């Protein structure tokens, strides 16, 4: 199971309707609406989904 980074819903990866890749990770979404929201500002949502390693930005 994984979480929709936009709405926080639990999603079964094998049944996910939508997915998007960002920074070598795959994110799954409950709907195309959530995917579109993520695709507009992926950094904002990816950061929220994985906030252990994303606090410091290394270039």
Secondary structure by P-SEA (a helix, b strand, c coil): cccccccccccccccccbbbbcccbbbbbccaaaaaaaaacaaaaaaaacccccccccc
